[in-house]
Amino acid sequence: MSKLGEILVQKGLITEQQFNQALAESKKSGEILGKTLIRLNLITEEELLKALSEQLALTFYPSLKDVSIEPEVISAVPAKFVWYYKFVPLKLRGKILTIAVSDPLAVWAMEDLKLHLGFHVERVLATEKEIIDSIQRYYGVGAETVQEILTQDKAKVQETQAQASEEIEDLEKSVQAASVIKLVNQILTEAISVRATDIHIEPYRNKVRLRHRIDGILYDMKVPEEIKYLHKAIVARIKIISNLNVVEKRLPQDGRSIVKIGDRQVDLRISIIPTAYGENVVIRILPVHLLYNLRDLGLLEDEMKIIEGLIDKPHGIILLTGPTGSGKTTTLYTCLSKLNKNAVKIITIEDPVEYELDGIMQFQVKPEIGLSFATALRSILRHDPDIMMVGEIRDLETAELAIRTALTGHLIFSTLHTNDAASGATRLLDIGIEPYLVASSVNAFISQRLVRMVCPACKEQLQEKKPLPKALEGIKLFYGKGCQECNSIGYKGRTAIYEMLVINDDIQELILKRASATQIKKKAKEFGFRTLWESGLQKIKLGLTTYEEVLRVTEVE
């Protein structure tokens, strides 16, 4: 038995029989024994590297996040070497370079470094994921591609930029080319891998900033400084894949594209605006197909019963309120998905159409040619719908049409931009709708916000004492310590908090009297109405989120 096998057997990680099985498989396939053990799920990469560190007398780093690497070390080793050989430089003392590798048997990397850079190399071990994360953290996304592009002939770069794009772009197929195409693909792939919902590419006087919105919060992403020289080329490539005018740089442009990574397709919504130092790009990342389920929204049991009762009604309006990015559209789509049956016809009027819903007719408004929500709503009524969704009620004409449609036996879903549920009624009155129409047509106003959830992989009970509201005194509080699963953020995923104002006889009476939002909320509390703050407290008590997160999106009551 080899020394590696002895170490693994002695540690109880594998049996002698399993080792012999892996050894036979390794000889048959020509694969390195360690990789065979991992492929057969007999050990993890970390367990293998710990054993190799003993066998080869090398140091093993379970994590590189706490290792501080000096800037001069990074600048001494070009990105193309780092990415090609998959190592990260840690220290440089004179001509001795310490690097972290995941494959200690790949000795040619050390020989090349000595030949091209003149360094004597010392090795330590770390997992491949830790190494890749460190490379991206210190060198930035697409660092090696940027270097390769800048060393190419200018004519070749321009030729690469001008390549046509298919409607569906397979990112993996073009990843081998050292070009702007590859760089843009790397930016998109990295964003998708970290669960970003938006990519911001922002030009300034002497730099280009790349940011990702993850779970509603923007995070700066490390990119090489030289990327500023490629900003125009990056924007041109993004315009090409979204069928926008590459030449037009003075006016805002909006487009879309479908990209494919492996078996997964995502829908990109691209918005470009001119700024003082170039064009600012924001890319919204949406899944092409999304499965919707009411339970996945984060509804509490009593909230679930309220929603199910509301959508089972044959007519009336259900209005969702909240700021942009609070998840209103997702909630609406989930309700429509539950109602989507062969016996009913559902039509939506949207700006823009966010997700594709099979079995539902989706209508895109086009204000530039006079096709507004109100115009679309008039035409759609002739198509015999049972249920309709109006993306947003923005004006008196749309509001009146939606209300009169609800009064003639249709179930209508729509949104309003107000801060809470009770303000929905006063908002309709301010638009110019008569109180009796609001009182008789609206079934409920639902306000919502999105809060980040504590990462389940690194969730720990909070021990420190700090000032808290009385409602949380004596309650076990949790937080995310930060781990690989959540990219050291401490949060992973989001859940919604709701306040649901169901219109009953008492609330109708207040609306008819043009009562204020405060009066409506006070009366609703007599019937068990729960505010956004109180809904957030429930999620804190369940250990799903933190006090700071709820405080970020609501006000203490």
Sequence and secondary structure as in RCSB ss.txt:
>XXXX:A:sequence
MSKLGEILVQKGLITEQQFNQALAESKKSGEILGKTLIRLNLITEEELLKALSEQLALTFYPSLKDVSIEPEVIS
AVPAKFVWYYKFVPLKLRGKILTIAVSDPLAVWAMEDLKLHLGFHVERVLATEKEIIDSIQRYYGVGAETVQEIL
TQDKAKVQETQAQASEEIEDLEKSVQAASVIKLVNQILTEAISVRATDIHIEPYRNKVRLRHRIDGILYDMKVPE
EIKYLHKAIVARIKIISNLNVVEKRLPQDGRSIVKIGDRQVDLRISIIPTAYGENVVIRILPVHLLYNLRDLGLL
EDEMKIIEGLIDKPHGIILLTGPTGSGKTTTLYTCLSKLNKNAVKIITIEDPVEYELDGIMQFQVKPEIGLSFAT
ALRSILRHDPDIMMVGEIRDLETAELAIRTALTGHLIFSTLHTNDAASGATRLLDIGIEPYLVASSVNAFISQRL
VRMVCPACKEQLQEKKPLPKALEGIKLFYGKGCQECNSIGYKGRTAIYEMLVINDDIQELILKRASATQIKKKAK
EFGFRTLWESGLQKIKLGLTTYEEVLRVTEVE
>XXXX:A:secstr
  HHHHHHHHTTSS HHHHHHHHHHHHHHT  HHHHHHHTTSS HHHHHHHHHHHHT  B S STT    HHHHH
HS HHHHHHHTEEEEEEETTEEEEEES TT THHHHHHHHHH  EEEEEE  HHHHHHHHHHHH TTHHHHHHHH
HS HHHHHHHHT    SEEETTTTTTS SHHHHHHHHHHHHHHTT SEEEEEE SS EEEEEEETTEEEEE   G
GGGGGHHHHHHHHHHHTT  SS  SS EEEEEEEEETTEEEEEEEEEEEETTEEEEEEEEEESS    GGGGT  
HHHHHHHHHHHTSSSEEEEEE  TTSSHHHHHHHHHHHH  TT  EEEEESS  S  TTSEEEE BGGGTB HHH
HHHHHGGG  SEEEES   SHHHHHHHHHHHHTT EEEEEE  SSSHHHHHHHHHHT  HHHHHHHEEEEEEEEE
EEEE TTSEEE  S     GGGTT   EEE   TTTTTSSEEEEEEEEEEEE  HHHHHHHHTT  HHHHHHHHH
TTT   HHHHHHHHHHTTSS HHHHHHHS   
